[in-house]
Amino acid sequence: MLEERLRQLAGKLREYHDPQYADALLVEAYYGEPTIGMENLLDNLYDDEVTLDPALAAEIVQLARLAGAAEKKSERLAKRFA
């Protein structure tokens, strides 16, 4: 289920990065807006130039696509960690 995978992702983000990213994602998911949550996450990670482990970046991109996030946003992050 997508919501469970988003919670797992939030846990990873909280463990290795500023918890603001996880919190913002979970708020949107809680309100039934996983697409908005993932698009905001993609934008924030990109704009803040957050360094991600390539496996975590790939997971974020995959979940963004599953959530229906704008393709250009996930591609932009994917290119940074390719």
C-alpha positions as CSV (number, residue, x, y, z in Angstrom):
1,M,0.0,0.0,0.0
2,L,1.3,3.4,-0.9
3,E,0.6,5.1,2.4
4,E,2.7,2.4,4.3
5,R,5.5,2.9,1.8
6,L,5.4,6.7,2.3
7,R,5.5,6.2,6.1
8,Q,8.6,4.0,5.7
9,L,10.2,6.6,3.5
10,A,9.4,9.3,6.0
11,G,11.2,7.2,8.7
12,K,14.3,7.0,6.5
13,L,14.2,10.7,5.8
14,R,13.8,11.5,9.5
15,E,16.7,9.2,10.4
16,Y,19.2,10.6,8.0
17,H,18.0,14.1,7.1
18,D,16.1,17.1,8.6
19,P,12.8,15.8,9.9
20,Q,11.0,18.6,8.2
21,Y,11.0,16.6,5.0
22,A,9.4,13.6,6.6
23,D,6.9,15.7,8.6
24,A,5.7,17.6,5.5
25,L,5.3,14.4,3.5
26,L,3.3,12.7,6.3
27,V,0.9,15.7,6.7
28,E,0.0,15.6,3.1
29,A,-0.4,11.8,3.1
30,Y,-2.6,12.1,6.2
31,Y,-4.9,14.4,4.4
32,G,-5.2,12.1,1.4
33,E,-2.8,14.1,-0.8
34,P,0.2,11.8,-1.4
35,T,0.8,13.3,-4.8
36,I,1.1,16.8,-3.4
37,G,3.3,15.4,-0.6
38,M,5.7,13.8,-3.0
39,E,5.8,16.8,-5.3
40,N,6.6,19.0,-2.4
41,L,9.3,16.6,-1.2
42,L,10.9,16.4,-4.6
43,D,10.9,20.2,-4.9
44,N,12.3,20.7,-1.4
45,L,15.0,18.1,-1.7
46,Y,16.1,19.6,-5.0
47,D,15.9,23.2,-4.0
48,D,17.7,22.6,-0.7
49,E,20.4,20.7,-2.6
50,V,20.1,17.8,-0.1
51,T,22.6,15.0,-0.7
52,L,20.9,11.6,-0.8
53,D,22.2,8.1,-0.9
54,P,21.5,7.0,-4.5
55,A,19.3,4.1,-3.3
56,L,17.2,6.5,-1.3
57,A,16.9,8.9,-4.2
58,A,15.8,6.0,-6.5
59,E,13.2,5.0,-3.9
60,I,11.9,8.5,-3.7
61,V,11.6,8.8,-7.5
62,Q,9.8,5.4,-7.6
63,L,7.3,6.4,-4.9
64,A,6.8,9.8,-6.6
65,R,5.8,8.0,-9.8
66,L,3.5,5.7,-7.9
67,A,1.9,8.6,-6.2
68,G,1.3,10.3,-9.6
69,A,3.7,13.2,-9.0
70,A,4.7,15.3,-12.0
71,E,7.3,13.3,-14.1
72,K,9.5,16.4,-14.6
73,K,9.9,16.8,-10.9
74,S,11.0,13.2,-10.3
75,E,13.3,13.2,-13.4
76,R,15.0,16.4,-12.1
77,L,15.9,14.7,-8.8
78,A,16.8,11.4,-10.6
79,K,19.3,13.2,-12.8
80,R,21.0,14.7,-9.9
81,F,21.8,11.3,-8.4
82,A,22.3,9.3,-11.6
